[in-house]
Amino acid sequence: MVSKLRSNAQEALAGVLADGMTLAVGGFGLCGIPGDLIEVVRDSGVTGLTVVSNNMGVDGKGLGLLLENKQVATVIASYVGENKLFAQQYLDGTLAVEFAPQGTLSERLRAGGAGIAAFYTRAGVGTPVADGKPLAEFDGQTYVRERGIVADVALVHAHTADPAGNLVYRASARNFNPVVATCARTSVVEVEHLTEDYLDPERVVTPGIYVNRLVLATERDKDIEKRTVRPRADAPAN
């Protein structure tokens, strides 16, 4: 079996990055993002990117790094409210944006990986989301046609991988990563833990057939976008 493992993130992305390409990126805010791989994309200097992701991180972190470096031309996302630079570039006309309802975006990525060119959904009908898209009626209801997404490269973060590249994820860091992993011509995964033995097939979320390259992620602090706390009801009084 040809090894998918690379020695570092730079090697994992060697030869696959190009100007004008489409990147599908896992994560939800700053949770489960492929931080090492995003930094390599930033350092590569590629421009004119179309980025497909639930959102664009925050200013100075996650995919916000690519916005700071003016590498992104188009964003397909469902939520962008935490990034002031994103808003500014959009208002300045330097960044094109396509919004998709969150479930629709997930299904578009899944469809791309499953070889489904398009599908119909009721989400977005009667809103700007449906502008310019074909409509059809099924059982008395209006649906809008959405295209599946096939990216050039997928950037994925997983918790554990085995020698074949089978992946499992941890808790909410799973988020969009499984559908992103399947939708690209080349799928590159950073993983927190590598096992010597093969994973139990019953545990596998993303089969290794979808994974082209694999790299061990560097240890880093896991940022939290917003921390909201309140006193515990049973906490002793000061």
C-alpha positions as CSV (number, residue, x, y, z in Angstrom):
1,M,0.0,0.0,0.0
2,V,1.3,3.4,-1.0
3,S,1.7,5.6,2.1
4,K,-0.5,8.7,2.3
5,L,1.5,10.1,5.2
6,R,3.6,13.2,4.6
7,S,6.2,14.6,6.9
8,N,4.7,18.1,7.3
9,A,1.9,20.3,6.0
10,Q,4.0,21.9,3.3
11,E,4.8,18.5,1.8
12,A,1.1,17.5,2.1
13,L,0.1,20.4,-0.1
14,A,3.1,20.3,-2.4
15,G,2.1,20.5,-6.1
16,V,-1.7,20.8,-5.5
17,L,-2.1,24.6,-4.9
18,A,-2.8,27.0,-7.9
19,D,-4.2,30.4,-8.5
20,G,-7.9,30.4,-9.1
21,M,-8.6,27.0,-7.6
22,T,-11.6,26.0,-5.5
23,L,-10.8,25.0,-1.9
24,A,-13.4,23.2,0.3
25,V,-12.4,23.7,4.0
26,G,-13.8,21.9,7.0
27,G,-14.6,23.6,10.3
28,F,-17.3,25.6,12.0
29,G,-16.0,28.9,13.1
30,L,-12.7,28.0,14.7
31,C,-13.8,24.5,15.7
32,G,-12.3,21.6,13.8
33,I,-10.4,23.8,11.3
34,P,-7.3,22.5,9.5
35,G,-5.1,25.2,10.9
36,D,-1.7,23.9,9.7
37,L,-3.0,23.5,6.1
38,I,-4.6,26.9,6.0
39,E,-1.3,28.5,7.0
40,V,0.5,26.7,4.2
41,V,-2.1,28.0,1.8
42,R,-1.5,31.5,3.1
43,D,2.3,31.1,2.9
44,S,2.1,29.8,-0.7
45,G,0.8,33.1,-2.0
46,V,-1.8,31.6,-4.3
47,T,-4.5,34.1,-5.3
48,G,-8.0,34.3,-6.8
49,L,-9.2,31.4,-4.6
50,T,-12.8,30.3,-4.3
51,V,-13.3,29.1,-0.8
52,V,-16.2,26.9,0.2
53,S,-16.7,26.7,3.9
54,N,-19.4,27.2,6.5
55,N,-17.8,30.5,7.4
56,M,-14.5,32.4,7.1
57,G,-13.2,32.1,10.6
58,V,-12.5,35.4,12.4
59,D,-10.2,38.3,11.9
60,G,-6.6,37.0,12.1
61,K,-7.5,33.4,12.6
62,G,-8.6,30.4,10.5
63,L,-9.6,31.3,7.0
64,G,-9.4,35.0,8.1
65,L,-5.7,34.6,7.4
66,L,-6.4,34.2,3.7
67,L,-8.6,37.2,3.6
68,E,-5.9,39.3,5.3
69,N,-3.5,38.2,2.6
70,K,-6.0,39.1,-0.1
71,Q,-5.9,35.6,-1.6
72,V,-9.7,35.0,-1.8
73,A,-11.8,36.1,-4.7
74,T,-15.1,34.3,-4.0
75,V,-16.6,32.7,-0.8
76,I,-19.5,30.2,-0.7
77,A,-20.6,30.1,2.9
78,S,-23.6,30.0,5.2
79,Y,-22.5,32.4,7.9
80,V,-19.9,35.2,8.0
81,G,-20.9,37.4,10.9
82,E,-17.7,37.1,13.0
83,N,-15.3,38.6,10.4
84,K,-15.1,42.4,10.0
85,L,-12.5,42.2,7.2
86,F,-14.8,39.9,5.3
87,A,-17.6,42.5,5.5
88,Q,-15.2,45.3,4.4
89,Q,-13.9,43.4,1.4
90,Y,-17.4,42.5,0.4
91,L,-18.6,46.2,0.7
92,D,-15.5,47.3,-1.2
93,G,-16.4,45.0,-4.1
94,T,-13.1,43.0,-3.9
95,L,-14.8,39.8,-2.6
96,A,-17.7,38.0,-4.2
97,V,-20.1,36.1,-1.9
98,E,-22.6,33.3,-2.5
99,F,-24.7,32.5,0.5
100,A,-26.3,29.1,1.1
101,P,-28.5,27.9,3.9
102,Q,-26.3,25.7,6.2
103,G,-28.1,22.5,5.4
104,T,-28.1,23.2,1.7
105,L,-24.3,23.9,1.8
106,S,-23.7,20.6,3.6
107,E,-25.8,18.8,1.0
108,R,-24.1,20.5,-1.9
109,L,-20.8,19.2,-0.6
110,R,-22.1,15.7,0.0
111,A,-23.7,15.7,-3.4
112,G,-20.4,16.7,-5.1
113,G,-18.7,13.8,-3.3
114,A,-21.5,11.4,-4.3
115,G,-21.5,12.3,-8.0
116,I,-24.8,14.0,-7.8
117,A,-24.8,17.0,-10.2
118,A,-27.8,18.8,-8.6
119,F,-30.8,18.4,-6.3
120,Y,-34.0,20.3,-5.4
121,T,-34.7,21.7,-2.0
122,R,-37.4,24.0,-0.5
123,A,-34.8,25.9,1.6
124,G,-34.3,29.4,0.2
125,V,-37.4,29.5,-2.0
126,G,-38.9,33.0,-2.2
127,T,-35.6,34.6,-0.9
128,P,-32.5,36.0,-2.7
129,V,-30.9,32.6,-2.2
130,A,-33.1,31.3,-5.1
131,D,-32.5,34.3,-7.4
132,G,-31.5,33.1,-10.9
133,K,-31.8,29.4,-10.0
134,P,-34.2,27.0,-11.7
135,L,-37.5,26.3,-9.8
136,A,-39.7,23.3,-10.1
137,E,-42.9,22.1,-8.4
138,F,-43.3,18.8,-6.6
139,D,-46.4,17.7,-4.9
140,G,-47.8,21.3,-4.9
141,Q,-44.6,22.8,-3.4
142,T,-42.0,25.0,-5.1
143,Y,-38.4,23.8,-4.9
144,V,-35.1,25.4,-6.0
145,R,-32.4,23.6,-7.8
146,E,-28.9,23.6,-6.2
147,R,-25.7,22.4,-7.7
148,G,-23.4,19.9,-6.1
149,I,-20.0,21.2,-5.3
150,V,-16.8,19.6,-6.5
151,A,-13.6,21.3,-5.3
152,D,-10.1,21.1,-6.5
153,V,-8.7,20.5,-3.0
154,A,-10.3,19.7,0.3
155,L,-8.6,20.8,3.6
156,V,-9.8,18.6,6.5
157,H,-9.1,18.2,10.2
158,A,-9.7,14.9,11.9
159,H,-9.0,13.4,15.3
160,T,-7.6,10.0,14.4
161,A,-6.4,8.2,11.3
162,D,-5.0,4.8,10.6
163,P,-2.4,3.7,8.0
164,A,-5.0,3.5,5.3
165,G,-6.3,7.0,5.9
166,N,-9.6,6.0,7.5
167,L,-10.8,8.9,9.7
168,V,-12.7,9.5,12.9
169,Y,-13.6,12.9,14.3
170,R,-14.1,14.2,17.8
171,A,-17.4,15.7,19.0
172,S,-18.3,19.0,17.5
173,A,-15.0,19.3,15.6
174,R,-16.6,16.8,13.2
175,N,-19.0,19.4,11.8
176,F,-18.4,19.9,8.0
177,N,-15.2,17.9,7.8
178,P,-16.7,14.6,6.6
179,V,-18.6,16.1,3.7
180,V,-15.6,18.3,2.8
181,A,-13.4,15.3,2.7
182,T,-15.4,13.6,0.0
183,C,-16.1,16.4,-2.4
184,A,-12.7,17.3,-3.8
185,R,-10.4,15.9,-6.5
186,T,-7.6,15.9,-3.9
187,S,-8.3,15.6,-0.2
188,V,-5.6,16.6,2.3
189,V,-6.1,15.8,5.9
190,E,-4.4,16.9,9.1
191,V,-5.0,14.6,12.0
192,E,-4.3,14.8,15.7
193,H,-3.5,11.1,16.3
194,L,-2.2,8.4,14.0
195,T,-2.7,4.7,14.9
196,E,-0.4,1.8,14.0
197,D,-3.3,-0.6,13.7
198,Y,-6.4,-0.2,11.4
199,L,-9.4,1.4,12.9
200,D,-12.5,-0.7,13.7
201,P,-14.6,-0.3,10.5
202,E,-17.6,0.3,12.7
203,R,-15.9,3.5,14.0
204,V,-14.8,4.9,10.6
205,V,-16.6,8.1,9.6
206,T,-14.6,8.9,6.4
207,P,-13.2,5.8,4.5
208,G,-9.6,6.1,3.5
209,I,-10.5,5.8,-0.2
210,Y,-11.4,9.5,0.0
211,V,-8.1,10.6,1.5
212,N,-5.1,11.4,-0.8
213,R,-2.6,12.9,1.7
214,L,-2.3,12.8,5.4
215,V,-0.2,14.7,7.9
216,L,0.1,14.8,11.7
217,A,-1.2,18.2,13.0
218,T,1.1,20.3,15.1
219,E,0.0,20.8,18.7
220,R,-1.6,24.2,19.2
221,D,-4.0,26.0,21.4
222,K,-7.6,25.6,20.3
223,D,-9.2,29.0,20.0
224,I,-12.7,29.7,21.2
225,E,-14.5,32.5,19.3
226,K,-16.7,33.5,22.2
227,R,-16.7,32.4,25.8
228,T,-19.9,32.9,27.7
229,V,-20.0,31.9,31.3
230,R,-22.4,32.3,34.2
231,P,-22.2,31.4,37.9
232,R,-23.1,27.9,38.7
233,A,-26.3,27.7,40.8
234,D,-24.6,25.4,43.3
235,A,-21.3,27.3,43.5
236,P,-20.5,28.6,47.1
237,A,-20.9,32.3,47.6
238,N,-17.7,34.4,47.9
